[in-house]
């Protein structure tokens, strides 16, 4: 602000209008560290006359009368008079009612409750001094706060940002919208392993995905559920047992392929049964000597008797 500048004159809002004779002829403000030129007797700010001398094409010439090799002296009387002028606080427009001497302005600015100052936490925010405490305690992004869930202490900005996305104790709703709520983040994986609304794959790898609550009903009818063959007790998937295995099971009950009176026999015993089944079609025992008859076993004796001469 102008109040803290050390260049040029005292650019303030004065209670009484300063006399023209006290104004710097360059910046037109009441002179700061007033300098009186010996050649023409005009008053300048020390910084203004030095700056004008450095940038002027007429170096070492008086800015007013252009005298060469001019000199100036510190006008202590004017300096004391200017620094005793009554001024308003630069923050008058935003509510400060302070009035005081130019001498006291620096001290006042350092304590003025309307002065905007930078937050000491380097959060790059400027607030009025009277609001600084509130800003630091409730608004500053670098404010140290405690996470209400895991109780770690970090800057407000970190707690509400990165930490909130990772806090293991932060309560969350079930992503499946089941009846369980406020689940700590660190327990979410465990919850999902039992959540009735979690989608899971069939344990029998049949390719179906269902809600966990529906899986028990599915397992009862799953084509790849594990079952025992009721005949040979081998274990396999329902699809296998009722498909390929059923066509091969050695203990599977079958009727005689010749529909004899023996009834039900196991698949593994059929071969032995056919060796004595009366309805099995066989070649007569003398086919090697020319008998071409093909008959059922039960007629073997009859054929033997009727065709004995032919066989002999």
DATA-V131964 format. One record per backbone hydrogen bond with DSSP energy under -0.5 kcal/mol. NH is the residue of the N-H (numbers start at 1). CO is the residue of the C=O. If there is no record, write none. Layout:
nh->(NH | NH)
co->(CO | CO)
//
This chain:
nh->(4 | 5 | 10 | 11 | 12 | 14 | 15 | 16 | 22 | 23 | 24 | 25 | 28 | 30 | 31 | 35 | 36 | 37 | 37 | 38 | 39 | 41 | 44 | 46 | 49 | 50 | 51 | 52 | 53 | 54 | 55 | 56 | 59 | 61 | 62 | 66 | 69 | 70 | 70 | 73 | 75 | 76 | 79 | 80 | 81 | 82 | 83 | 84 | 84 | 85 | 87 | 88 | 89 | 92 | 94 | 95 | 96 | 100 | 102 | 103 | 104 | 105 | 105 | 108 | 109 | 110 | 111 | 112 | 115 | 117 | 119 | 122 | 127 | 129 | 130 | 131 | 132 | 132 | 135 | 136 | 137 | 138 | 139 | 139 | 140 | 143 | 145 | 145 | 147 | 151 | 154 | 154 | 156 | 157 | 159 | 160 | 161 | 163 | 164 | 165 | 166 | 167 | 170 | 172 | 174 | 177 | 183 | 184 | 185 | 186 | 187 | 188 | 191 | 192 | 193 | 194 | 195 | 198 | 200 | 202 | 205 | 210 | 212 | 213 | 214 | 215 | 215 | 216 | 218 | 219 | 220 | 221 | 221 | 222 | 225 | 227 | 229 | 233 | 236 | 238 | 239 | 241 | 242 | 243 | 243 | 245 | 246 | 246 | 247 | 247 | 248 | 249 | 252 | 254 | 256 | 259 | 263 | 265 | 267 | 268 | 269 | 270 | 270 | 273 | 274 | 275 | 275 | 276 | 277 | 280 | 282 | 284 | 287 | 289 | 290 | 291 | 292 | 295 | 295 | 297 | 298 | 299 | 300 | 303 | 304 | 305 | 306 | 307 | 308 | 311 | 312)
co->(1 | 2 | 30 | 9 | 10 | 12 | 86 | 86 | 19 | 20 | 29 | 43 | 24 | 10 | 22 | 44 | 73 | 35 | 42 | 71 | 71 | 37 | 35 | 32 | 45 | 46 | 47 | 48 | 49 | 50 | 51 | 52 | 57 | 58 | 67 | 62 | 60 | 60 | 67 | 36 | 34 | 74 | 75 | 76 | 77 | 78 | 79 | 80 | 81 | 82 | 100 | 13 | 98 | 89 | 91 | 92 | 91 | 87 | 85 | 83 | 101 | 101 | 102 | 104 | 105 | 106 | 108 | 108 | 112 | 127 | 125 | 119 | 117 | 115 | 113 | 128 | 128 | 129 | 131 | 132 | 133 | 134 | 134 | 135 | 135 | 140 | 143 | 154 | 152 | 147 | 145 | 152 | 143 | 141 | 155 | 156 | 157 | 158 | 158 | 161 | 163 | 163 | 167 | 183 | 180 | 174 | 172 | 182 | 170 | 168 | 184 | 185 | 187 | 188 | 189 | 191 | 191 | 195 | 210 | 208 | 202 | 200 | 198 | 196 | 211 | 211 | 212 | 212 | 214 | 215 | 216 | 217 | 218 | 218 | 222 | 236 | 234 | 229 | 227 | 225 | 223 | 237 | 238 | 239 | 240 | 240 | 240 | 241 | 243 | 244 | 245 | 245 | 249 | 265 | 263 | 256 | 260 | 254 | 252 | 250 | 266 | 266 | 267 | 269 | 270 | 271 | 272 | 273 | 273 | 277 | 295 | 293 | 284 | 286 | 287 | 286 | 290 | 282 | 293 | 280 | 278 | 296 | 297 | 299 | 300 | 301 | 302 | 303 | 305 | 307 | 308)
//
